[in-house]
């Protein structure tokens, strides 16, 4: 079943790539991040056996408990909101923090990465739709943070992360993801080492890829509905 689901996701990505209009600065390859939130640790082993090495988790503690069972196979992405008091554990446990959403958090990550003699890869999360229930830099705060990045030698910004509104309106989704792509292109011109535009989840990743995403975060389409009884993580 998982192999069939993975094939369907990859076919959807390929179809979305074919619908792009013109060449994108994000390239024509898409990194699939398998979101294992609220699924047992075994699914990490299963999806990696099928060739997917990027694992996404929303919570630091859940990732650490899975890694306690499995070790640290593949590349682990933190895709959920990170509180600054978990910065130390996040730097220890993740290869990419996609949800860097404030100067305060970036400075906390810088402090912990320096202690661990590690350069921490991050994406800057932008709240393009300005949804009050979601985290992420608002446009004006995002612009203000860019000069600060040069003061954070242990933080390496690799790109942009966007979460679109939960809406069936495809025009809204296209517009948000199109703005995300514009932010990526501008950042790529401003800084070196900008590689990733992470946009799209199970409900909207095809549209995100059409608009230029080269990293998508997919859970339910791979593993089925989450088991929220696994809240012991």
N, C-alpha and C positions, 0 to 999 in steps of 0.2 A: 504493500500500500504506500509506504513512504517513497519507494522508488518511482511509483506511478505519479504521486503528487509532485515529486521533484521534476520529473519529466514535463509535467503540465506547466509548472512554473517556468521552466527554462524555455518551453515553447512560447509561452505568453511573452516572455522577455524578448525573444527573437522576433515575434510578430510586432511588438512595440518598436523595436529598433528599426524595423522595415518601414514604419509609418513616420519616422522622423523626417522633417523637412529640412534639407541641407545638412551639411556636416556640423557637428557640435564640437566645441572645445573640450568636452569631456571624453571624447573618443567613442569607439563603437564596441567596447566591452563593458559588461555590467557585473559588478561584484555582488553576489548574493550573500546576505547575512541571514543565517538561520536563527530565528528568535525562539529560544527554548524556554522562555518565561513560563513558570507554572507547569512545566513538563518534567518528568523524571530525568535524572542524569543520563540514563541509558540512551536517550534520543541523541545526545551529543555524539556518542560513539557511533550510533547508527547513521547519522547524517554525514559524519566525517568519512565513514566507510564508503559512502556514495560520492565522495569527492568534494564535499563542501567543507572548507576549513575555517570559515568565519562564523563565529558563534555570537549571538546577541543576547544580552541579559538586561533587564530593567533595573534590577536591584543588586547592590554589591554583595549583600549577605547570601543571596541565592547562588550567585556565581561562585562565591568562596566555598560554599558547601558542596557544590558540584565538583569544583576543582579538588577539594579534599578527597573525593572519591576517585576522580579520574586523573589527577595531575593537571597539567596545563596543555592539553593537546590543542593544536590549531591556534587561531588568533581570536581573542575575546574582545568584544565591543560592548561598552556600556552605553545603552541607548535611552535610559531613563534619567529622570532628574537626580542630580547628585548634591547631597547636602555637604557643606564644607567639613563637617565633623567626620565624614567618611572619606576624606581626600586621601589619607594615608593608605587605607585599605584599597581604594580604587587604583592608586598608582601601583600598588603591589600586584593587583589581580588582573588588570586589563592592559591590552596592547593599544587600544584606541578608545578614547572617551569622546563619544559623538555629541554629548550634551553639555558642552561648556557654554554656560549661559549668563555669566556675570563676571565683572572684574574681580569681585571678591573671591569667587570660586577659582578663577585662573591664578590668582595670587596664592591661594591655599595649595593648589596643585603644584605651582612652582616651588613653594617651600618644601613640600614633601618629596618631589622629584629630585630636588637638590640633595636632600638627606640621603636618598637612595641611589645617588649618582646615576640617575636615569633621565633620559630625555623623553618626556611624555607626549605622545602624539594625540592631538585633539582636533575636533571639528567645532566650529562656532555655530551654535544653534540660533537661528533667527526666527522670531515669531512674526512671520510676514502678515498673517491675517489679524494680528493684534488681538488674539483671543485671550481674555483675562484669566481663563482657567488653565492656560498653558504657560510653561516657562519659555525662555528664549529671549535673546536681545530684541528689543524693539528697534526699528530702523535707526532712530537717532542715537540710541545707546550703542548700537553696533558700530556706527561710524566713529564714535568717540573712543571705542576700545582699540582701534587699529594702531594708533601711535604707541599705546601701552605695551603692545606685544614685543617690541624691541627690548623692553626692560625685563623680559622673562626668558632667560637663556635656556632653561630646562623645559620649556614648553615649545612644541613644534606644531604650528597650525597647519593642517593638511587640507582644509577645505571647509565646506558649509554643510549643515544639517537643517532640514526643514520638515515640519509636520504640518500637513494640510488639515483644514477643517473637516470634521466628520459630516459630510454632506453628499447627497446623491447628485448634486448639481455639477455636471462635468465641466461646465464653463468656468465655475469658480475654481475647481481643482486645476484646470489648465492654467488659469491666470496666476494662481499661487505658485505653481511649479515653474512657470515661465519666469516669474520674478526671482525665484530661487536660482535659476540658471543665470540670470543677469547678475545677481550678487556674486556667484561663483566666477564668472568671466571677469568681473571688475577686480575681485580679489586676486585672481591669477595674474592680472596685469600689475598689481601692486606689490606682490610678494612672490618669492621663489618657493618651490616645493608644494604648490597647491595642486592636489591630485583628485580629491574626492568631492562629489556632490551627492550626499546621501538624502534621498527623497523617496517616499512611497512605502506603503505597508500593504498587507494583503488586499485591502479594499480598493487601493488606488495606485498600486505600483506600476501598472501598465501605462497609465497616463503620465506618471512621473518619468518613466523611461522615454516616452515619446518626447517629453519636454527637455530631456537632457541629463537625467539622473544617471550616474554610473555606479551607484551603490543603492540597493534596496533592502529593506528590513522586513522579512516575511516569516510569519510564524504559523498562523491558522491554516493557510493554504498548504503548508507542508505537514503539520503535525495534528491538524484537527482542532476542535474546540479545546480551550485550556481547562485544566482541572483545578478549580480554585480552592479545592480542599487541600492543595499542596501549599498552604500558607505557613507551614512550619519552617520554610526556608528563611 
